[in-house]
Amino acid sequence: MKIFLLITVSFTITFAVSLKLLITNQETKINSLNEIITIIDLKTDKIKNNFTYDLRPQNLRKINENEFNLMPILHKDIIKKKELFSDE
C-alpha cells in the first residue's frame, strides 16, 4: 500500500510540474507573438499615415509639377455625349 501511495504522489507531482512547464512555455510563445503583432500594427499605422500624407492635395500638386507636368481638363474641353454621337 505504501508503494502505491508513493507512486501516486510521485506521479501527481511529476504531472503537476510538467503541466506547469507546458503552460509557462505556451505563455512565453503567446507573449512573443503579441509583441510581433504589436510591431506589425505600428508599421502598418506608419504606412497608413505616410500614405495619407502623400495624398494631400498640396503634395499631389508638387508630385504633378515635378514628375508628370499634367494639365487639368478645362470645362470647355469636355465633349458631351450628345455631341459625340449626334452624327449617327
C-alpha positions as CSV (number, residue, x, y, z in Angstrom):
1,M,0.0,0.0,0.0
2,K,2.9,2.3,0.8
3,I,4.4,1.7,-2.6
4,F,1.1,2.5,-4.4
5,L,0.8,5.7,-2.4
6,L,4.4,6.7,-3.2
7,I,3.9,6.0,-6.9
8,T,0.7,8.0,-6.9
9,V,2.2,11.0,-5.1
10,S,5.3,11.0,-7.4
11,F,3.2,10.7,-10.5
12,T,1.0,13.6,-9.3
13,I,4.0,15.8,-8.6
14,T,5.6,14.9,-11.9
15,F,2.3,15.6,-13.8
16,A,1.8,19.0,-12.0
17,V,5.4,20.1,-12.7
18,S,5.3,19.1,-16.4
19,L,1.9,20.8,-16.8
20,K,3.2,24.0,-15.2
21,L,6.3,23.9,-17.5
22,L,4.0,23.4,-20.5
23,I,1.8,26.3,-19.6
24,T,4.8,28.6,-19.0
25,N,6.2,27.7,-22.4
26,Q,2.9,28.4,-24.1
27,E,2.5,31.8,-22.3
28,T,6.0,32.7,-23.4
29,K,5.1,31.9,-27.0
30,I,1.9,33.9,-26.7
31,N,3.8,36.9,-25.4
32,S,6.3,36.7,-28.2
33,L,3.6,36.6,-30.8
34,N,1.8,39.5,-29.2
35,E,5.0,41.6,-29.4
36,I,5.3,40.7,-33.1
37,I,1.7,41.7,-33.7
38,T,2.3,45.0,-32.0
39,I,5.3,45.7,-34.1
40,I,3.4,44.9,-37.3
41,D,0.5,47.1,-36.2
42,L,2.9,50.0,-35.6
43,K,4.4,49.5,-39.0
44,T,1.0,49.5,-40.8
45,D,0.0,52.6,-38.9
46,K,3.1,54.4,-40.1
47,I,2.4,53.3,-43.7
48,K,-1.2,54.5,-43.5
49,N,0.0,57.8,-42.1
50,N,2.6,58.2,-44.8
51,F,0.1,57.3,-47.5
52,T,-2.4,59.8,-46.1
53,Y,0.2,62.5,-46.1
54,D,1.3,61.7,-49.6
55,L,-2.3,62.0,-50.9
56,R,-2.9,65.5,-49.6
57,P,-3.8,67.9,-52.5
58,Q,-0.7,70.1,-51.9
59,N,1.6,67.1,-52.2
60,L,-0.2,65.8,-55.3
61,R,0.3,69.1,-56.9
62,K,4.0,69.0,-56.2
63,I,4.3,65.5,-57.5
64,N,2.5,66.5,-60.6
65,E,4.7,69.5,-61.2
66,N,7.9,67.6,-60.5
67,E,7.1,64.3,-62.3
68,F,4.3,64.5,-64.8
69,N,3.5,68.1,-65.6
70,L,-0.1,67.3,-66.4
71,M,-2.6,70.0,-67.1
72,P,-6.2,70.0,-65.8
73,I,-9.1,69.4,-68.2
74,L,-10.9,72.6,-68.8
75,H,-14.7,72.6,-68.8
76,K,-14.8,73.9,-72.4
77,D,-12.7,70.9,-73.5
78,I,-15.2,68.3,-72.2
79,I,-17.0,66.7,-75.0
80,K,-20.6,65.9,-74.2
81,K,-22.0,62.6,-75.1
82,K,-24.8,64.1,-77.3
83,E,-22.3,65.9,-79.4
84,L,-20.2,62.8,-79.8
85,F,-23.0,60.6,-81.1
86,S,-25.0,63.3,-83.0
87,D,-23.6,62.3,-86.4
88,E,-25.1,58.8,-86.3
